[in-house]
């Protein structure tokens, strides 16, 4: 996992030595650790964790739904935001990239949730809202 792709608000999975696995929202990135807020399973718990204890969250259809994307009814792998301003092309084992009017944007695939957050923020200037409760 490339630590340089993380930023404040990035969602990651953690597996610390003495605690259970969970989801964390990054609050601060320091020299060799991250300070964040636990979202699941113990919401509101704040702690410091080493880089080697974090894992990226792979993009799945479930995570696209949590991020507010809606699957196109023609089942061509196209997902869109409700306002249709941003598209994302996703197929299991296939392309995973942002799109505009059906044209893929960028040269690198978007494999993880924090990369989806970064790309959305870059394209819109806004943070991507993800509903982790669903």
Residue, then its C-alpha position, 0 to 999 in steps of 0.5 A: x500500500x502506497x502511504x503517499x496516496x492516503x490523506x485526511x479522511x481516507x478510509x482504511x482497514x486496520x488489523x492492530x496487534x491487540x485490537x480487532x479488525x475494523x474501519x478507520x478514518x484517517x485524521x493525521x499522517x505522521x512520520x511513521x504512524x497514523x492517527x485516526x478515528x475508528x468507525x467500525x466496530x467501536x465508533x469514536x475510538x481514537x488511536x495511533x497505528x503503525x503503517x504496517x497495521x493498515x490495509x487498503x479496502x478493495x473496491x467492490x459493488x458494495x463499496x460503490x453503493x456505500x459511496x452513493x454510486x448507482x449501477x447503470x441499468x444496462x449492466x455494462x459496468x457503468x456506475x454513476x453518481x445520482x446527479x450523473x456528474x461523475x461516472x465509474x466503470x467497474x467490472x470484477x477483474x476488469x476496468x476500474x476507472x472514473x469515466x465521463x460520457x462513457x470515456x475512461x479517465x486516467x491511466x491508472x486503475x482505481x483499486x481501493x476505496x481511498x483511491x476512489x475518494x482521492x479521484x472523486x475529490x480531484x474531479x469535483x473538489x468535494x469529499x466523497x461521502x461514504x455511508x458505512x452503516x449500510 
